[in-house]
């Protein structure tokens, strides 16, 4: 049975994860804390197999804590945001869970931990530096340029209702007006503020602040309507509905 340590600055989050892990019967909890300094002291003196680690904590982020660890450990990040340098989570002994954590997603994370148990672990300090660099505010797009011929239009990202990919081009849509941009949706997903934008379809990223309604479509799917002049309606992929509802607090 894998030994785990839990760190989250929210006591209720620690208690919920403790209950979920206990219900699996697959994880032994060696300790938990809401204080990063207390967690560091424990981890320096005790060997654990996996660290369930909150990213955003006052005083010390999860990445800063990892930089101070003397030993490598498998990491499962817990976060309310769905886009923290997602490519890095593909490392064998690194995973992430979105809050509120669901039991089936937790089971899949444990499956991954067990699958890679005993294999070489990544250098958590190097990983922490890489993730922190990718999350630096300077990497987040606040304005984006649309170039057509000799004309360049600079768009305020906060006013963009959604981004859509079609005909091998990517468009930023503002009040129904499409502006071609030189980014793929994958690039935008890694550069936009994850607290404000979410991917609702393989071809669509939406601005959460401009979502007005969410309702069933005639084909049994789900649509969102935006607060723009055109009352734009966008389709939500079935496997992304739950995430969008969580992000909207529904």
C-alpha positions, 0 to 999 in steps of 0.5 A, a space after each residue: 500500500 502506498 504511503 501518502 502525505 496531504 498538503 492543502 491550505 484549506 482544512 476542508 480540502 484535506 479532510 475531504 481528500 482523506 475521506 476519499 483516499 480512505 474509501 479506496 483502501 489503496 492508500 495509507 496516509 502517513 500525515 497531512 497538514 495545512 501548513 507548508 512549513 510543517 509539511 516540509 519538516 515532516 517530509 525531511 524526516 519521513 519517507 513517503 511514496 506520494 505527495 498530494 500537493 495543493 499548488 496555490 497556498 499563501 506564503 509558499 506555493 506547491 512549486 516552492 515547496 518542491 524546490 526545498 525537498 531533499 528527496 524525489 517523490 511522486 506528486 499529485 497536484 490538487 488545484 481548482 485551475 485546469 491549466 498548470 503547464 499541462 504537458 509537464 503532468 505527463 511525467 510518469 510519477 506526476 499527476 493532477 486532480 481538479 477540485 472538487 476532487 471526484 472519486 473516479 478521477 482519484 482512482 485513475 490517479 492511484 492507478 497511475 501511481 501504482 503503475 509507475 511505483 518503483 520506477 525512477 522518479 523525476 527531479 522534483 526540484 527541476 520540475 518545480 522550476 519548469 512549472 513555475 516558469 511556465 506559470 509566470 505572469 509574463 507568459 499569460 496573454 493580456 492582449 493579442 494581435 490580429 494581422 490581416 494584410 498590412 493592418 494589425 488589430 490589437 485585441 484586449 483578451 478580456 473582451 474576447 468571447 471565445 476562440 474557435 478553430 476552423 478551416 485550419 485557422 484560429 479566430 478570436 471572436 469579439 461581439 460576433 466579429 472574427 479576428 484571425 490570430 497566429 496561435 493554435 488552440 493548444 497554444 492559447 490554452 497554455 498561455 491564457 489565464 486558466 481562471 478566465 478561459 476554459 476549453 469546452 470543445 476540441 475547437 472552442 475555448 470560451 471566456 467564462 466571464 462572458 457566459 450568460 446561460 447554459 442549457 440543453 440543445 435540441 440534439 441532447 447536447 449542451 449549449 452555452 449562450 454568451 453575453 455578447 451582442 450576437 447572443 452567441 451559442 456554443 456547443 459543449 463537448 459531453 466530456 467537458 460539461 462537468 468541468 464547465 459546470 464546476 468552473 461556473 459554480 453550477 
